[in-house]
Amino acid sequence: MKGVLRRWLSAPGSLSRRLSTHGRFEVQTLREGVARLLPGERSAMASASGRHWVREVILRVDGVPVVWARSVTPFRATCGPWRAVRQLGTRPLAHLLFDDPSVVRSALRSEVHRSGAMWRRRANAAWKVGGSIAWPSAVVAGRSSVFIRRGMPLRVFEAFSTDVVEKLGVCRRRSGL
């Protein structure tokens, strides 16, 4: 099973498009607005101060929550190159990131956050708001990358629940995973 998760963590391209090959794909918006950065986001954003726009969502396949995602960009970027992030609603972020050839993506970085870490607490809280009981494992295994558009960063973190491995892992031959 760990090999399946590893493939999800390192898969290039749009996660939303990849998930949609496994069933009915939905985005549930949990929060959008100005919020504090979590540990690690400030250095990834190369921004020591200022306000940031944060969007947190749960990605579902056939109604099952499989990914908690968090995107962050400097607030001033939402008046410029990342203006559209403020009007996404339940649409996936992927359209802004992968349909524009001027957007450059950093390498994917795997992250593991253990029980007690701020990221684990955020994932747990988000999962509860999304209608589940609690984050389904002791750790938050995810990946992050930074997208640059006209000089402005947008960091995306995607945390994979055990349902990715259990529900979607069995479909890996069909999708190339």
Buried (B, 14 or more C-beta within 10 A) or exposed (E): EEEBBEBBBEBEEBBBEBBBBBBEBBBBBBEBEEBEBBEBBBEBBEBEEEBBBBBBBBBBBEEBBBBBBBBBBBBBBBEEBBEEBBEBEEEBBBBBBBEEEEBEBBEBBEBEBEEEBEBBBBBBBBBEBBEBEEBBBEBBBBBBBBBBBEEBBBBBBBBBBBBBBBBBBEBBEEBEB
